[in-house]
Amino acid sequence: MRCRLSFETVESENRALTIFASTLVSIWHMDKFHMTVEYISLYCIIK
């Protein structure tokens, strides 16, 4: 899981959102809800 996301440009932000979405799908697939919540919290803090 990538925790360090770069939002320097719109392109990197879109790439980060893509990683974020695919990570959510993976976590949801593994049924690890607490990790999803943790990742969303991390994302909101960065954003």
For each residue, the residues with C-beta under 8 A, 3 or more apart:
1: 23 39
2: 5 19 23
3: 42
4:
5: 2 16 19 20 43 46
6: 12 16
7: 12 13 16 46 47
8: 12
9: 12 13
10: 13 14
11: 14 15
12: 6 7 8 9 15 16
13: 7 9 10 16 17
14: 10 11 17 18
15: 11 12 18 19
16: 5 6 7 12 13 19 20
17: 13 14 20 21
18: 14 15 21 22
19: 2 5 15 16 22 23
20: 5 16 17 23 24 39 43
21: 17 18 24 25
22: 18 19 25 26
23: 1 2 19 20 26 27 39
24: 20 21 27 28 36 39
25: 21 22 28 29
26: 22 23 29 30
27: 23 24 30 32 33 35 36 39
28: 24 25 31 36
29: 25 26
30: 26 27
31: 28
32: 27 35 36
33: 27 36 37
34: 37 38
35: 27 32 38 39
36: 24 27 28 32 33 39 40
37: 33 34 40 41
38: 34 35 41 42
39: 1 20 23 24 27 35 36 42 43
40: 36 37 43 44
41: 37 38 44 45
42: 3 38 39 45 46
43: 5 20 39 40 46 47
44: 40 41 47
45: 41 42
46: 5 7 42 43
47: 7 43 44
